[in-house]
């Protein structure tokens, strides 16, 4: 019943600023389709799931490889009439994983993988995984090309979670002892994605206003209770680094954490913040919120650079669904089309962010000393750590993430980076801390 109410609430419910978003239409098989979960890889590549206003989620997804100049809508081949895509996570233009769930309890859920841009998909889970009637996969996330985690619905007082270390070729169940027990009637599938990832850390929220957290790529988990009331449901979750994150309820209430999700505290924000989409902008202290007319907060988008305390309008006229950013200047939101009565009638494709204001809050290079040796002839670098460093990320020349590495709390010795498998080229090192993100160019000969 709670899930039905959540679904109904979502599906039924200046010049400079306006220029910040550019419409990117998509041709779908049905006018009732709209883009939903967005996996933004870099300035050129993004994949999205697609939902239908009257029938929930579908077997359709959309993909761009040229920054949204063209989007292709595709039906994932091989799915049965009772299966749909519950989540999608892209590594690059050619490789992605999809979580597949049944709309009726007639088959187990499964994880599929493509390495040829979606032309073919291969099942990577076994029939004994996600086999419970209630235990279908809700989320699939990868930390790099090899390490990933698949999170399922709660069944028998346990949330079913699997990890992989070989790109999904095989999956291993996380022992029950490593996952806090589910509460009675607790569920993971909130019909909107309430999940966040930074480095090796991953978080997801549940119907009981609890946030599960892993700091070791899904191998072990703990859980924290938020301060939301019993009638609030988690609506959006995002983190700007391994410690600082925001959680929003379906009523627009905000909770903030500064310790990686161990504790949460209420935020009393000022300025316009919107309800449905919430995303941290990589490499900055900036969060973006999006919404559409009829929801608390109304249509438009806004940003905050002080952890949700104050919000500044980007614009107030565009109807947005969910939002995701790959960089301070590359982000997308789903477009929402409303009928004459203000109800959702379908989608308008994607809106691409084209402004520059979201780069505010980016830290200048402030490492104690630059990474060395630089250039490197073997792809090996040593990174002197600054106080408060939380994780390291490396991007290639086109902005794709090629390496993420967590920093242990209190670690002060140099961090070793191994880019030997990436080939010659110029890379960007991002050293993240509570103060922001320090950047440095790395050269591999």
Secondary structure, DSSP 8 states (H G I E B T S, - for coil): -HHHHHHHHHHT--HHHHTTEEEE----SSTTEEEEEEEE-SSS-EEEEEEETTTEEEEEEEEESSTTSS-EEEE-TT--TTEEEEEEEESSSS-EEEEEEESSTTS--EEEEESSTTS--EE-S-TTTT-SSS--EEEEEESSSS-EEEEEEEETTEEEEEEESSTTSS-EE--GGGS----TT--S--SS--EEEETTEEEEE-TTSEEEEESSTTSS-EEEE-S--TT--EEEEEESSSS-EEEEETT--EEEESSTTSS-EEE--BS---SSEEEE-TTSS-EEEEE-TTSTT-SEEEEESSTTSB-EEEESS--EEEEEEEETTEEEEEEEEE-TTS-EEEEEEEEEE--SGGGTT------SS--BSSSBSSSEEEE---TTEEEEEEE-TTS-EEEEEE--TT--S-EEEE-TTS-SEEEEEEEEETTEEEEEEEEE-
